[in-house]
Amino acid sequence: MDKNIKQQLDAYLAENFIAEEIAEPIKKSPQYSYSMKFETPSFFRRINFDQIFARSKGETFSEMLMRLVKESGEKNSAIYNRAQVDRQLFSRIKRNRDYKPRKDTAVAFALALKLDFEKAKELLAVAGYTLTKSKRDLIISFFIEHEIFDTALLNDYLHEYNQPILFGR
């Protein structure tokens, strides 16, 4: 593992991650009230959902994916191979306008297409997902934000932090 990436990822997680075992006692404490203000993690502050939905209005995951693949100028096979998705699933997505992917599939295509963070969030949003403050999603966010599009390396780090790897392989 790259020591520099690990150090940066540790700092990123320390800055953004609130462990459930820490958050739960706070909620149970007598001083806790729902009116308390908690700082919104930085990746949520950067999300402009209105802008995302306006740009993708009417476009389904399948349509957006096919448009992004076409815009990339690469062959379909290069994209789905990098996403570690087989040809049959890619064909199913392509044929079915209303295909509802698993979150891992949407993430894998965002990485395979080498999308910037905003475009990746947009692709996930049309699929019905977002990147949350969970440790797993923060690791995924880190990789996309830092333009590290290697799914095998992402899986190594997910495993290192005891998180489920993409596609559970």
Order of alpha helices (4+ residues) and beta strands (2+ residues): alpha-alpha-alpha-alpha-alpha-alpha-alpha-alpha-alpha-alpha-alpha
